[in-house]
Amino acid sequence: MAQKPPHIILIVTDQQRYDTIRALGFPHMATPSLDRLVERGVSFTGAHVTAPSCVPSRAGLFTGYFCHNSGVFTNGDPWSPTWVGMLADRGYQCVNIGKMHTIPLDQPAGFHERFIVENKDRNRHLDKPGLAFYDEWDRYLAHRGLEKPGRESYMRLPDFAERLGAFEWPLDEDAHSDIFVGNTALWWLRQRRADAPLFLQIGFPGPHPPYDPIRRFVELYMDRTLPLPATTEEELAAQPPPHRVFRKEMIGYTGSKARGPHDAVRWLERPAAEQLHRLRAYYYANVTMIDRKVGEILDLLEELGYLENAVVVFTSDHGDGLGDHGHIQKFMMYDDMVRVPLVMWSPGRIEGGMRLDALVQHMDVAPTLLELAGVEPPAGWDALSLRPLLAGERPEIRGHVYSEHAPLEGHPMMAGPGRYWRRGEGRRDGTDMITMVRSRTHKLVHYLGRPYGELYDLETDPGERRNLWDEASWTGVRRGLLDTLREWRMHSGYTSSASALWKSGQ
């Protein structure tokens, strides 16, 4: 008898670094639930996102295309359609609980039901011209008469400028966005009565800043020895001009007073060790807080019988600098920002206990899940199935991975005047397009139309601290990776079906 289509549970956090799961070799972490997934499932330790920012990365995951094919480069670009509708056509009940970061925020995106929870630091997001969008968490807080914590409230603190975005959560535990999303998922699963196979996407808003987890989770880390960044003047001096512009903007924010520091994060030129320790303690505490909710969700799924025939995937949309290389947040091509955790678990379908270091794209999850559900992935996708790796048929499916970023006009990496969410003119020290190509041994970052760039020897410098772009002895490696990058863009643009799909609106 043919095996029934599996339930699919896709859990996506926001801005979680690859080095945040204890079982993957990071003993400073407390992640028992994710450790259980790692021990029973398959971990892809070489997973890279298609873009170091939320919307473009998520668009890659849910469309199967690189940014240059989907046209989604920034956090304000609309994206549709998604492969979720293919599962719905197969008979799946498709439900989203939490963050998806679709643009518009409330588009169906192929789901039958959506319980939308968006960015933690978003009080009145103008998703459509002249229209405010309020999500499930907004309504919950309003019903309880609570002010939503965020930059407006945290900026009132007398030591705001010294906190680096790390704050004590000021409300009850169940009012925190990550707890709220986890509890909503638990509630919904207990109410479900349908017999159809389930595709459930759970999007946790954390550990994206503000870094404001519940205090009892912070206490797990404050007395621990944590890995702290160590950035030298030599490293900072070798970074390309857009990095210096972005760092300057994050330190001395020049945006509008109405918006305030981005995500309530005010960076410092030289944070003290105790400030960096607190920042990381709060960030890691948020990961552990989410880990506890993931464990509760997995326990309930097991209790209700879902895990007898299921595929569970855990991942994130991108990482966070957390002070490494002198930077906070994302938008750059360091591994801290473009590598993410990716764990798949499916008893009876996928052999557990494996760690695969093959280079893969985050979006390669898409055709893999469709195939496991009995759906043929579309021809012309940029995404490749992970099944040859899972079956042990091939040691590699990609020789290189890629990531793209087109800064916004008015974005700090542009350092130019302009309107929010628009690419345009007015660049000074920024660039139009940033593209990364990475092999197992080297990484190159190309800045469109600029003489500078980044080149790292990952064998001798895995921390990406020595930029070799201008060193004459590395000219051959640089040219070879630039050739690879150009060939990839031409080949991907020619073979992709994205342009025809987008024009048709399907």
Secondary structure, 3 states (H helix, E strand, C coil): CCCCCCEEEEEEEECCCCCCCHHHCCCCCCCHHHHHHHHHCEEEEEEECCCCCHHHHHHHHHHCCCHHHHCCCCCCCCCCCCCHHHHHHCCCEEEEEECCCCCCCCCCCCCCEEEECCCCCCCCEEEECCEEECCHHHHHHHHCCCCCCCHHHHCCCCCHHHCCCECCCCCCHHHCHHHHHHHHHHHHHHHCCCCCCEEEEEEEEEECCCECCCHHHHCCCCCCCCCCCCCCHHHHHHCCHHHHHHHHHHHCCCCCCCCCCHHHCCCCCCCCHHHHHHHHHHHHHHHHHHHHHHHHHHHHHHHCCHHHHEEEEEEECCCCCCCHHHCCCCCCCCHHHHECCEEEECCCCCCCCEEEEEEEEHHHHHHHHHHHCCCCCCCCCCCCCCHHHHCCCCCCCCCCEEEEECCCECCCCCCCCCCCCECCCCCCCCCCCEEEEECCCEEEEEECCCCCEEEEECCCCCCCCCCCCCCHHHHHHHHHHHHHHHHHHHHHHHHCCHHHHHHHCC
